[in-house]
Amino acid sequence: MARDIRDLLKQDQTETKSKLSLGHDARFLQKLNSALPQKKKRNLSWMQIAASIVIVFGLGFGVFSYFNQPVITNSIVEVAPDELPLKTLGDISPDFKKVEDYYLANINLELSKVALTSENKELIDGYISRLDALNSEYKQLSIELTEQGPNELTVSALITNLKFRLNLMYRLKEQLHSLKNSDTNQKKNNA
C-alpha cells in the first residue's frame, strides 16, 4: 500500500482548487461578527482619573524625597575636650578593667555602709569633700589618658587615685567605728 507522495500532493492540489460559493466571504464575516462581541469604548470614570492622579503624585513625591536626601560626607569635626568620651583603665586592657572595677566596687560598698547621723555629719562631710577632690583629679587623669593616650605614668596615677579613695573610705569607716565606740563608752561611764 505504498503510495507515492508526489501523486498524493497532485491530487490534493486539484481538490483544493475548487472555488468557494459566491458570497461565502461575506456570510463568514457576518457570522464571525455576530459570534464575537463588539469592543466597546471604555469611558473612564472620575474615580479612576482621581486614583491615577493620586498615584502619580505619590510616586512623584517618593522620587523627590529619595533624591532630596542630604548627602552625608565624611568630615573632621573638632570636639571640645569636655565632649570627648573619656577613656578609663578598662579601655586599655581587661586586666586594668578588673582592677578599676574592684576598687570602684569596694569604694561604693564602703560608702553605702556609712550611716549618716547628726553626730558624725561633720566627719563624713570632710571625707566626702576629699573624695570629691580625688574624683575630680581622676577625671583630669582620664582626660589626659584620652588626649595623650595610655602611658605608664597616667595609668599608675589612675590606680593610685583609686587606692587613695579606697583607703580614705577605710579610714572613714575606722573613725566612725572608733567614734561609735567612744560614744558607747561614754554612755556606759555616765550610766
Steps between C-alpha positions, in 0.01 A plus 500: 500500500781728445396807317718760350493830682520693175178345379327587828608863480378536139164352592470734798572808286221417260247458779584832667483697181128484508345841545299612794138585447402852424464720815672249722745761633223744593293234677809384690584851621138560602492180707839585650387849604181368655685228691770731636399789726566850383770699676345787684682821571572534869404820664725583795305599804607787719609253774750334267638835395534612863673175595744542212580855608559390861735225385695738277535757781598228750770365273620851427524583869684172570754566227543860616553389861745231398717731292467796737665323796805679638832368385708365786864588467789402717641803667719559798318663787689666779368382834558686821679299770185504713308324222754222441405162639748455781717193496528299815735228614256244363551639149873422515487132593271246666740465793482872573123478472498236774717720723281804438179305559640353822590839644180674390283217634674508837484880521127495425446214743676681783318822418166319511580360845548848649207603715457876519398630841509841660807400705712389204375747236804730519741208480321349200474838324878546533567160349244557222671828404835316481333229289363769267851646460635153416211444255576825317869404488397160357297677230801718413716190473236337279503807272879476484471130417248578224701783346854363529433129492602243757838535663649353813479815710134569424394139561698492825343829611149370426559183703657699784199732502267201535718366786487838677122511473463147637744570784309819575180297532673249730627784721150650512363161602765467774434850632124441501557172684727666758251788535220251558710312756591821684132601507398161643785517756388850606144379535615205713713728718216749543254228590 
